Amino acid sequence: MTYIIPPISDSEAIESLPKFDKSVSLLCWAYNEQTIIGEFLDRAIILMDMSVQDYEIVLIDDGSTDNTLKIAQEYQRTNPRLKIYPNGRNMGVGISSRRAIQLASKEYLFWQTIDWCYDIGKLREFLEHLKSYDIVQGARRRPVNVQGKLVKPIAAIFQLFGIKHLTRRSDTVSKALVSVINYCLIRALFQVPVSDYQNVTFYPTKWIQSIEFEARSSFVNPEGIIKSYWNGMSIKEVAINFIARTQGEAKGTRINAIIASLWDIFRLWFKWVILNRRKYLSNGRVVRCD
């Protein structure tokens, strides 16, 4: 049976939905996050218990040198649904996310950052969309309501760089600018019309495990979306807003991480687009936020 999803404002109706009857893997990766790993796991376990009948939490410890792994193992003793896989050394977000994907064992998967920077409080609602669409993609902004093929892209760019949007997109305006420029670059080079490439994404596990990932940086996330779209899949966007980090240190905008991501973007753009070595050739469709 497929349930009709209530309006976003009707939180009581959303909570009244039965638990999602398909199994789900929540993926995460952590590097030196001892100050927030406990809070993350508390949130993750409570939310998954409320939303899903059958789930697992796959945690990659990316070579932490503090007590991150020890704290997580203490949680594992009382919750066997938490599965921990340590990296022998710090490998970075790209390799850690690829490893987590391959270790997932449930029917669907998605990921959340350890600092809980994406608002997935309406998880149950997001999961329901998987019964109608191949992929569910989070977006930090709503589409631009402007008519005209020439005017709409210009208006979208102005909205992306507007101060109101920037202050809601990341912890600081400078980090938000990095995020927006990264988005504009990927959108221009790969022509995949989603509203956000670095957000929470819900996938059928078998599908994303079949993707031959080539990126080693944070471009892994956009790579999955790009190849899914090029494979003809339907993508439903949902509003998932950014939540500013209050503890610990964000590592995604360090200079070495930015350089690695840019290298992957241009290297794979040249291979897939310029050299036309795309494995998937049938464009999908994107359904915007309501």
C-alpha angles and dihedrals in degrees: 000000000000116000122216109244111236122230114283091247093056098083095163091056091049091052089051092064113106117250114284107272097211122080118255136196119209109205126201139160130202138192119186095336100141092137095059109020092092093051090047093053092046090054094043095050094047094047095046092046089054096045112032136046097206120026147143133201113221111199123187113199101207098210097294115191095197130061097288094111094043093052092048091050089054089057090047092061091066099032115045090183086077109088117190125199117181121208113224089233139358106295102167134242096292097057092038092053092047090051092048091051092054092047095053113111104182130092096256133023141193136165139228129194118249090241088056091234095162122070105233095160088125092056093136090056093048092051092053090064089065087075090064105028135042096231136017116211127193119225130192094209139038120243118272112260098217126127123224131060094243099041099045098065091048092050090048092054092050090050093050093053095040114119092236091057094043094052090054097044102066145354094277136016091246092055090045090054090053089050094049094046089049090051094048092048094051092044092050096046101040102028096217105149103218122130096229133022098182106056140086113310127190116209140175100254098224091052098051091042088057092057114103099224116209102176121091097187134061086292085088088088096054090041091061092050094045094050092045091053091046088052090061098255126155115241122198115200120214130185109259111165130205121257116202117240114248100184138032126014128295111229103186096088098048111128094247091051091050092049092049091050093048090049091054093046096053095036094052094039089056091048099043102034109022096036090033094227095149115146092198120054108168114090118222130209134261122214110202128223114281 
